[in-house]
Structures are given as structure tokens and as C-alpha cells.
Amino acid sequence: MIRTGEWISEGWEIFKQDWLMHVVVMLILGAASSATGGILYGPLLCGYYYMIFKKLQDPTSSIELGDIGKGFEVFVNALVAWLLVGIFTSVGVIACFVGAIVVGALLVFVFPLVMDRRMDFWPAIQASFDKTKENWLGWSVFMLLIGLLYMAGSIACGVGVLVTGPIFFIATALAYRDNFGLAGAEASESGFGAPSPPPTTPPPPPTGQ
């Protein structure tokens, strides 16, 4: 399902509740990525998704900056996923600008899957592709619209990205929630986002005498 307008609208409402924290996260993402040549971007992005998913699970809570470190629990898969997504997107750019949008749409759920379901990088890429390929055009439009929203933040010397960037990621998290569900929806001692236990088979109903 694709509900771009609803996800952007809900994303704005979520952003407003903890706007300062979201702005700080965007600053951290930008500074850490620049300082490390992009090495920390994937893990920190996963940590940001963790923060958003935690908020979606408990809307009354406030997001905690320390939770961004949760992305380091999936450091290797987040890093390799970031490198591969970058390579695939670059190939799309070489083909044409539209190709980059389509590739971005097909891989839009990679980092949420790595963080929320603790998937390895390649299964996450496959799962995102399988979910979006049947309606690749619709997901491409979604990616185009939220991408344009993100780029609109470049107004005012780029300061606007501190607002449009979080909405971009929150809208993506909402799309993930509505299409995959949240694996951390059940509280567990291991923390939000831990893989859900396998379902148990209910006992057969008793037979009459």
C-alpha cells in the first residue's frame, strides 16, 4: 500500500513532537558522515530508524538521543548495505536520473529491515526489492515526492533540510510500518526491534464426546 500524503502528514506531526531532537540527529548524521567519509552513515541511519520505530510503538514517549547508538549493533550489515545501495544508485544515475529514483524506490526499505528485523544486508535488499517490484512505478512516485520534499530543504542555505530530512525518514518508516509491520511490536527483554519469536501452533480445539 502507498499512502504518500498520509505518511508525509503523519511524519510532520511526529516531527513536531520532538523537533529539536530530530534536528540534532540530522546534524549528527551530517557531521559524522563527513568526518568518516560516510562510514558511519549507515549505522547511524539505522539508529535513527530505531528511534523512530520506538516512537511509533509508544507515541506518548519522547525520542532519546542515546538510542541512535543502537545502529552500531548492526554495524557491519548497515555499512555494507550503505555501500551497496550507493553502488546500485550510482548505476541508476549513470543510466539516467529516473533510473536512480527507481533504484532508490526498490531499495527504500533496506535500512529499516536491517534495523528492525536484524536482517543481513543481502536478505534486506532482496526483501525490499520483492516488496516494491510489483508496484515499482508507485514506489518511484513516492520516492520522487519525498525526495523533492527533502531537496526543498536546501532553501535558506540548507537549513531547511533539518526539517525536511526528518520528515523524509519518518515517512519512510511509516511506509515500512504499514507494509511490513514492526518486528519489535511486542515488548521483550532484549529491547525494541529484536526479532519476534516464531509463532506457536495453537492446540486443536477439543472434540466432543
Legacy VTK file of the C-alpha trace (Angstrom):
# vtk DataFile Version 3.0
C-alpha trace
ASCII
DATASET POLYDATA
POINTS 209 float
0.000 0.000 0.000
1.178 3.503 -0.780
-0.209 6.480 1.131
2.316 9.200 0.416
0.192 12.147 1.517
-0.854 10.469 4.763
2.718 9.433 5.589
4.063 12.925 4.998
1.272 14.452 7.077
1.770 11.988 9.919
5.523 12.434 9.615
5.115 16.177 10.140
3.035 15.616 13.272
5.625 13.190 14.661
8.437 15.605 13.840
6.724 18.455 15.703
6.537 16.467 18.927
10.328 16.096 19.209
11.538 18.574 16.608
14.698 19.581 18.436
15.860 16.010 18.837
15.246 15.291 15.148
17.258 18.369 14.197
20.136 17.230 16.420
20.064 13.790 14.799
20.275 15.324 11.342
23.277 17.367 12.448
24.928 14.232 13.831
24.264 12.307 10.623
25.788 15.049 8.520
28.811 15.680 10.744
29.631 12.010 11.357
29.250 11.132 7.688
31.544 13.954 6.618
34.146 13.178 9.275
34.307 9.458 8.459
33.870 9.528 4.698
30.382 8.079 5.024
31.463 5.010 7.012
29.201 5.813 9.960
26.227 6.998 7.930
24.597 3.571 7.504
24.843 2.537 11.176
23.713 5.952 12.406
20.811 5.938 9.942
19.763 2.546 11.322
19.958 4.024 14.814
17.717 6.872 13.704
15.182 4.386 12.363
15.328 2.630 15.727
14.417 5.916 17.408
11.511 6.466 15.011
10.205 2.905 15.367
10.363 3.204 19.145
8.289 6.375 18.897
5.755 4.639 16.656
5.481 1.836 19.187
4.877 4.277 22.065
3.558 7.598 20.710
3.430 9.098 24.212
7.179 8.729 24.707
9.899 11.187 23.731
12.711 10.007 21.495
16.072 9.616 23.218
19.273 10.703 21.515
21.241 7.835 23.049
19.165 5.361 21.050
20.982 6.380 17.889
23.798 4.152 19.126
21.556 1.109 18.586
22.611 1.265 14.957
26.079 0.051 15.944
24.509 -3.267 16.924
24.061 -3.865 13.176
27.227 -2.023 12.162
28.572 -4.446 9.548
25.270 -5.051 7.779
24.390 -1.341 7.886
27.773 -0.386 6.453
27.714 -2.963 3.656
24.089 -2.104 2.858
25.050 1.566 2.606
27.895 0.756 0.225
25.753 -1.496 -1.973
22.805 0.894 -2.071
25.235 3.629 -3.067
26.671 1.481 -5.858
23.250 0.475 -7.181
22.015 4.066 -7.060
25.135 5.262 -8.884
24.442 2.751 -11.635
20.916 4.161 -11.830
22.318 7.661 -12.157
24.571 6.533 -14.997
21.561 5.062 -16.769
19.502 8.203 -16.209
18.130 10.313 -13.385
14.883 8.351 -13.483
16.886 5.155 -13.024
18.278 6.478 -9.739
14.747 7.178 -8.487
13.575 3.682 -9.418
16.578 2.057 -7.714
16.011 4.194 -4.629
12.364 3.121 -4.577
13.200 -0.576 -4.921
15.679 -0.363 -2.034
13.762 2.062 0.174
13.221 -0.464 2.977
16.757 -1.858 3.254
17.845 0.056 6.356
14.538 -0.350 8.235
14.787 -4.106 7.620
18.402 -4.255 8.780
17.495 -2.405 11.984
14.017 -3.615 12.847
14.295 -7.234 11.748
18.055 -7.545 12.169
18.375 -8.854 8.626
21.733 -9.310 6.958
22.377 -6.792 4.195
21.591 -9.049 1.230
18.316 -10.542 2.529
17.250 -6.979 3.384
17.981 -5.861 -0.164
16.047 -8.827 -1.549
13.089 -8.279 0.800
12.847 -4.586 -0.113
13.055 -5.425 -3.817
10.411 -8.140 -3.548
8.021 -5.811 -1.715
8.324 -2.898 -4.141
8.913 -4.500 -7.536
5.248 -5.301 -8.242
4.352 -1.604 -7.960
7.710 -0.095 -8.813
6.072 2.879 -10.511
4.007 3.775 -7.454
7.007 3.456 -5.159
9.066 5.519 -7.572
6.485 8.302 -7.355
6.622 8.023 -3.559
10.412 8.298 -3.622
10.263 11.216 -6.066
7.811 13.172 -3.916
9.583 12.707 -0.599
12.892 13.278 -2.386
11.636 16.604 -3.719
10.468 17.454 -0.216
13.935 16.655 1.116
15.635 18.762 -1.533
13.265 21.643 -0.838
15.096 21.947 2.455
18.131 23.286 0.605
16.376 26.650 0.655
17.746 29.025 3.294
21.331 27.810 2.920
20.334 24.201 3.508
18.932 24.830 6.989
15.544 23.611 5.803
16.979 20.097 5.425
16.979 19.912 9.215
13.185 19.858 8.916
12.552 18.127 5.599
15.213 15.457 6.246
13.473 14.025 9.323
10.113 14.068 7.539
11.723 12.090 4.691
12.937 9.392 7.072
9.804 9.352 9.221
7.611 8.968 6.118
9.802 6.067 5.029
9.470 4.488 8.483
5.688 4.870 8.300
5.658 3.236 4.871
7.697 0.379 6.321
5.302 0.029 9.262
2.259 -0.169 7.004
3.824 -2.635 4.557
5.964 -4.862 6.780
4.722 -4.256 10.299
7.127 -3.702 13.175
9.049 -6.741 14.364
9.515 -5.050 17.722
5.801 -4.584 18.240
5.896 -6.997 21.183
7.909 -5.826 24.179
10.804 -8.088 25.095
13.711 -8.088 27.499
16.124 -7.799 24.593
14.695 -4.405 23.673
12.634 -2.868 20.900
13.436 -4.098 17.445
14.581 -7.551 18.480
13.386 -10.314 16.171
9.952 -11.540 17.076
9.764 -15.099 18.410
8.407 -17.668 15.966
4.654 -18.129 16.221
3.467 -21.160 18.083
0.854 -23.503 16.666
-2.342 -23.303 18.705
-3.642 -26.617 20.086
-6.525 -28.181 18.178
-9.994 -27.488 19.553
-11.369 -30.173 21.843
-13.566 -32.723 20.172
-16.949 -33.546 21.535
-17.543 -36.786 23.403
LINES 1 210
209 0 1 2 3 4 5 6 7 8 9 10 11 12 13 14 15 16 17 18 19 20 21 22 23 24 25 26 27 28 29 30 31 32 33 34 35 36 37 38 39 40 41 42 43 44 45 46 47 48 49 50 51 52 53 54 55 56 57 58 59 60 61 62 63 64 65 66 67 68 69 70 71 72 73 74 75 76 77 78 79 80 81 82 83 84 85 86 87 88 89 90 91 92 93 94 95 96 97 98 99 100 101 102 103 104 105 106 107 108 109 110 111 112 113 114 115 116 117 118 119 120 121 122 123 124 125 126 127 128 129 130 131 132 133 134 135 136 137 138 139 140 141 142 143 144 145 146 147 148 149 150 151 152 153 154 155 156 157 158 159 160 161 162 163 164 165 166 167 168 169 170 171 172 173 174 175 176 177 178 179 180 181 182 183 184 185 186 187 188 189 190 191 192 193 194 195 196 197 198 199 200 201 202 203 204 205 206 207 208
